[in-house]
Amino acid sequence: MKIAFVNPPFKGRFSRTSRSPAITSGGTIYYPFWLAYATGVADEAGHDVILLDAPADDLSLQETIEKLRQFEAELVVVDTSTASIYNDVEVADAIKKELPECYTILVGTHPSALPEETMKLSDSLDAIAIGEYDYTIRDLASVLENKGSAADVHGLALREGDEIVRTGPREKIENLDELPFVSAVYKKHLNHVNYFFAAAKYPMIMIITGRGCPFQCFYCVYPQTFHSRRYRARSPENVVAEFEYIKENFPDVKEIAIEDDCFTANPKRIREICRLLIERKVGMVWYCNVRGDVDFETLRLMKDAGCRLVIAGFESANQQVLDSMNKNQSVEKYHKFAQDAKHAGLMVHGCMMCGTPGDSRSIQEENYQFATKINCDSVQFYPLFVYPGTEAYEWAKEKGYLITEDYSKWLKEDGSNNCVINMDDMTADEMVALCEKNLRRYHLRPRYLLMKLGQAFRDPAEGWRSMKSGMMLIKRVLSKS
């Protein structure tokens, strides 16, 4: 069967796969890695596949449809996000109008959380895949090709007359080593120079080494709507083999981005991956997302294995606030982690959140002072973004904090993220302004600028990357003034 996997056009370089999908001031645009994995699975099953990434390739709706028409697509898989959902449904409608015989199905976190509500947005939608859809799409294509019933495929929401029904639940993929290398799918279908992450060296490749997250943070969208809070991971040998594949097939790539929700969820596995990278002399630079509690020996081993940067979601420097968001972390551990990471020679990008339960203006000042004390290489200050299917979204609704349920309001007109909650102590606009203020004053401190100058002296390439990031920050400051 001819299957087209489509990351649909929307507001320019919209980064739909990001945990908070938006157009960023820094130019970040993620790879469509979930679509890419499903593309690879369908390809290996013998189907004829294409993967179109309209935001990265600057394709208009008509250009996208024309490519689908030329391909003679029979099954079209359309990616979505909460902020773009109305647009994404309109794209599916337009595809159905131009290619009435094709089967259209939506995928992503938003329809997974709200399948019935999403199906009701358009009568032209044939189905929604709920959660991980790699095998769901593969199985659906085989059933459709053999003139069978989609109702026999687990993991779907379908129409039966005037009713919207769910088929049996789709089990999570246990053996992730069965999946193709996502980088091999990029090689076949995408142009890797179109993707960018402000904190990474360019060009870079994004991969996933594990799905799900065992921790209970109440705001994180992928574990709650897509992969579950049960952690499943690729074997160390499989991960290192993909590093070697990237090194051989993308000679210009300067960094591998490990985009697991928490790469260090299983420390023993991480240490084995690092030992293999060192033993095989892979020599690739990489970054990863971590918890702020990784021990010094593991951090040092990560550095020796090529890790350049760790991204840590600190979120708050107030213990009560951390506890209220089910972070299961301590501020004391954060201080030690930041110190250990520096001693190990790793750069740290810290994330600080505004608008979580118990938060206030005074606590936000605590957060800022904490950030200056640990003095990370960069810090992100942002308001809480609540998405359907998460505990954070339900909390905001129950407290009466949610301003709107019009999902188009999750973005501003320019495509940047918008805060949609008012708290007792801070309005949405005030939280956005406070985060912008903290971002500016953190990165314009004399101590911070001196640190960056020292980095540039020791590593000119890092200095060049920092200079580009700094120019983006200045541009952002000027646009807000």
N, C-alpha and C positions, 0 to 999 in steps of 0.2 A: 504494500500500500504506500501511496505517496503522502508523507507526513511533513507538514511545515510547522516548525516551532518558531513563534514570533514574539519578540520583545517589541511591542507596538510603539509607534511614534507618540510623543507627548511633550510639549514645552521644551523642545531642543534636547540638550544632553541630560536627560532625566535619568538619574541613577536608581532604577527600580529595584535592584537586588540589595541595596543598602538596607541596614536595619531601620533607618529612618529615611525612606525614599524621598529624594528631592533633587533640585539643581543646586549644587553647592557653589559658594563664592570661590572656593579653592580649585574648582574644576574637576573634582573627583567624579569618576564614572566607573562603577563596578562592572565586571564581567557578568553576563547572564548565566551564572554557573549552574543553577538548578535546571534551566532549559537545556544547557549544554550536556549535563549528565543524562537527561532523558533522551536527548538527541543521539548520544552515543549508544545508549541501551537499545533504542529502536533500530539503529543502524546495524548493530551486532545481531539483532533478531532477523535481519534480512529485508527490512523495509527500506524504501527509497526516501531519504530525508534531506531537508535543508534547514538551516538555522539562520534567521534574519534578525539582526539587532538594529532596529531603526534609529534609536537615539545615538548609538555609537557611529553608525554609518551615515547619519544625517539623511535618512530616507523619509519622504513625505508619505502620507497615507496612500495617495494614488500610486506612488512608486512601489510601495510595499505590496499593494494589491496586484499591480502589474507583474511583479516577480512571482507572486502566488499563481497568477493566471498562466504565466509562461511555464511554471513548474507543473501545472495541472494538479494542484493540491487536492487531495481527497479528504484529508483530516488536518484541521488547522488548530494548533494549540496556542492560545493567547495568554501571555503572562499578564499579571495584574499587581496592583498595590492599593492600599486604602485610599491614598491621596489621588490616585489616577483612575479609580474604579469606574466612574461614569464615562470617562474618555475610553477606557479599555473595552467597555461594553459597546460603545458606539463604534469602535474599530471592528469588533466582532460582527456587529450588525452590517457594517459596510462591506465586510468580506463576504458575508452570507448573501447580501444583495447582488454582489458581482459574481459570486461563485455559489449559486443556490444549491448545488448538489453536494457541496463539501459539508463535512461534519465539523461543527465548531465547539470547542471546549475551553473553558477558562481554568487557569491554574493560579496558585499563589496563596499567600497567607490570608488575604481578605476573604475570598470566596470559601476558603477552607473553614474560616471562623463563622461565616454567615452564608452558607450555601443556598438556603431557601430564599433569603432576602435578595441575594445577588441574582438568582435565577429569575426572580420577579421583575428585574429591571428591563428585561427584554424577552419577548416571545420567540426571538430567533435563536437564542442560545440552545444548543442541543444538550449540553451537560456541563458539570463542574467536577473537577478532580479534587478530592478532599485530602489534604496533607501531601506526603511524599508521593509523587506521581510517576516516577521512572518506570515502574512495572505496570502501573495502571494504564498508561498510554500504550505501552507495548502490547498489553493484553487486549485493550480496546481495539487497536488496529487489527489485530489478528481476528477478532470476533467480527468486526465490520467487513473485513475482507472476505470472510467465509459466510457472509449473510446471516450471521447469528444475531442474538439479542444483547444489546449493551447492558441490560438488566442483569446479565450473568457475570458482569465484570465488577469485582469488588473495588470500593473506593470512589464511587461516583454519586452524584445527585442528578436525577433525571426527571423528566416529565412523564407522567402516566395520566393521560387525559388532562383534566384540570388540576391534578395533584402533582406536587413535587415530592419525590420519594428518594430515599437513600438506598443504595445497594449495600451488600455486606461490607463490614469494615476491612480496610486494606492493612495487612500486617506490615510493620516496619521492616526494612531490609536489614537482616542480621549480618550477613557476610558482605561488608562493603568492598572487600577485595574483588568481588565479582564484577564490580562496576568498571567501565573503561576509564582510563586516565582522562580527566576533563581537559587537560592541556592538549591531548591528541585531538579532541573535538575542536578546540580553538584553532589548532593548526589547520584543520580541514575546512572550517567554516567561517572563521573570524579573522580580523586583522588586529593583532595584539598591540600595535602602536596606537590604536584608538582608545585605549583604556589607561586610566590615570588615578593615582591616589596620592594626595598632597604629602603624606608622611613617608612615602616610599620612593626609592630610586626608580628612574624611568629609563626604559620601559620595564614593566613588571608583569608577572603572571600570577593570577589568583587560583589557589587550589583549596580543596576541602579534605581534611584527613579524618574527620569524625563528625557524626551527626548526633543531635540531641545535646542536652546539658543536664548534669545531675543536680545542679543547684536550683534554688527556688526563687530567684529574684523576680519580683512581681511585675516588672515592666517589660521583660524581654520577650519579643514577639515570636521568634522562630521556635524556641522550645515549647511554647504554649499552644501554638496553632499549627505547627508543621511537622516537627521532628520528634516531639515529646521530650520529657525530662529524663528519659533513659538514654544514657550515653552509649553509643556504638562507635567503634573506631576501626580504621584500617590497620593492618599489621605494620609494624615498623619497616619490614622488608619491602612491602608494597609502596609505602610513602617514599622511601629512599630511591626505589626504582623510578618513581615519577620525577624526583629531583634529577636523576641521571638522564631521563628522557628529555626534560626541559633543557638541561645543559647542552645536550647534543643537537636538539632540534630548534632551539631559539638562541643562537649564539650572541645576539645583541641584548638579551634580557639581563638586567642588572640586579633584579631582586625577585624572590618568590614570596608571595603574600599568602600566609596560611590563615584563611578566613573562618576557621572553626569558631563557634561561640566562645569556647574555652579550650584552647589547645592543650593546656596543662592540667586538664581534669584528671588524667591518670599519670602521675609523675614518673612511675616506673617505665611506662611506655615511652614517655618523652626522652628519658635518659637513654633508652635503647635506640631510639631514632637518632639521637645525637652521636652515640658511639658508632653507629653504622656510617653516618655521614663523615665522621672523622676517619674511620678505618678505611673507607673506600675513597677518601680524598676527593669528595665531590666538589668542595670549594665554592658552593653557591651562597650568596647572601640572602637572608630571609628575615621576615618579621612575623609576629603572631599575636593573638589576643590571649591574655592570661588573667588569672585571679591575682589579686594583690597579696599573695601569701606564699609565693614560690620561694623555696629555700636557696641559700647562697650557692651550694654545691651544684644544684641543678641549673641555676642561672649561669654559673661559670662554664658548665659543660655546654649549655646552649650557645654561649659566646664562642667557645672553641669550635663548635660545629657550624658556625657561620651566621648565627643570629645577630642582627644589628639592632633591632628595636623590639620592645615589648609594649603592647597597648593594654593598659589596666583600667578597668572601670571602677575607680574609687567611689564615685557618686556623691559621697558625703563624708565630712570629717566629724560628724556628730553621731555618737554611738546609738542614741535613741532613734534617730532617723534611719540609720543603717538597719537596725533591728526591725523597724516598721515596714521596710521594703523587702524583708526576708533575705537580706544580703548574706547573713551568717558569716560576717567578717568583723574584725576589730580594727579600730583606728590605730592601735598600738602596732598591729601587724603591718599596716600600711607603711608606717614610718620605717620599720625594719626592712620591708621589701624594697622600698625606694632606695634606701642606703645600700642594701646588698646588690641591687641591680647596677648601681653606679660603680661599686667596687668590682663588680664582675666585668665592667666595661661596656654595659648595654645602655642604649638610649631608652628613655621611658616617655611615652605619650600618655598623659593622665586624662581621665574623663570625670567631670564634676557635674552633677545634676541639680536642677532647681525645680521645686514644685512637688516633691514627694511627701508622703504623710508626715506631719509634724514639722515640716520645713517652715522657715520664716526668714525675714530680712537679716536678723542677727545671726542666724545659722549660716546664711549665705556668706556673711563676712567671715565666720569661722572657716568655711570652705576655702575662701580666698587666702586667708592667712596660712592654712594648711598647705595649699598649693605652693605658696612662695617659700615656705619652710623646706619642703621636700625638693623644690626647684627642679621640676621635670624639664626635659628638653622641649616639650610643648604641652599645652593643656587646653582642653576643650571644655567650655562652659556652655551648657545648653539646658533649656527647660524640658520637663518631662513630656514626651510625646506618647499619647495613649492610643492604642490600636485595639479594635474589636478582637475579642478572643483572649485578651490578657486580663489578669487580675487588676492591673492599673486602670484599665478602661472601666471595669465594673465598679471599682472604688470611686472613680471620678463621677460616675453616674449616681451612685448611691449617696454620695456626699452633696450632690447638686452642684458640683464644680464644672461639669462638662457644659461648655457654652453652646455647642451645636452638634447635631448628628448629620449635618450636611458634609459629606466627606470631601467635597471640593474645597472646604475651608481649612483642610489640613495643610494647605499650601497657601503662600501669598501669591499675588499676581505674577511675580517674577519666577515662581517655581520653587522658592526657598521654603524651608519648613516654617510652619506657623503653630503657635501654642494655642490650644483650644480649651484650656481650663483656667478658671479663676479660683484662687484660694482665698481663705479668710484674710490673710495678711498681705497678699499680692495678687494683682490682676495679671492676666495673660500678657498684656503689653508691658507691664512693669517687670515681669520676669524676663521677657525677651531683652528689654533695655538693660537690666541688671547683668544678664549674661554677656551682653555686648561690652558693657563697661568693664567687667572683670577680665574678659578676653583681651581688651586693649591694654589695661594697666598691667596685666601680668607680662605680656610679651614686649612691652615698652620699658620695662624696668632696667636701670643701668646694670644691675647684677646679671640679669638675663642676657642683655646685649653683649656684655663682656664674655659670658660663657660661650655665646655663639661665635664671637670673634676667635676665641681659643680653639673651638672646634674647627673653624675654617682654616686656621693656621696648621693644625695637625692633619686635617683631611680636606684638601681643597674641593673635592667632589661633594662632600657633605656641606661645605661652606656655600657652594653653588646652589645646592638644593635648598638650604636655609634662606639664601638670598631670594630665591624665587618665591618661597613661602612668605617671606617678609613683604615682598612687593604685593602679593595677594592680600595680606593683612592691611597694608597701607591703603590699597584700593578700597577694601571693605570699610575701613575707618572713614575715608573721605566720602564714600557713598552714604554713610549714616549721618554725616555732619550737616 
